[in-house]
Amino acid sequence: MKSRYLRMLDAMADNNASDETEWSVYIVHCADGTLYTGIAKDVAARLKQHNSGRGAAYTRTRVPVSLLHREDGFTRSSALLREAQIKKMPRALKKELALGKPCKP
């Protein structure tokens, strides 16, 4: 019998082999005017979670949230890297990114 950890690794390998670039990075505008950046496979479902109070702890008290920006086609690891780049950006650059203006992290 395989340990729980080995079964988890097998499942992760199967998932990675089937669809490697299915992750998205998104920025939402919260009700209090702040911005939140996250990653998800299904952004629409994740927005529903945020708005129902079951999303990230940060957004639970800042609902409703609305989608401001989305980038698709990442692997999980590259999505996490892009999320970190965006989180380091000043608010003004994040707003420019959401407006489609080219900006560097």
Buried (B, 14 or more C-beta within 10 A) or exposed (E): EEEEEEEEEEEEEEEEEEEBEBBBBBBBBBEEEEBBBBBBEEBEEBBEBBBEEEBBEBBEEBBEBEBBBBBEEBBBEBBBBBBEEBBEBEEEBBBBBBEEEEBEE
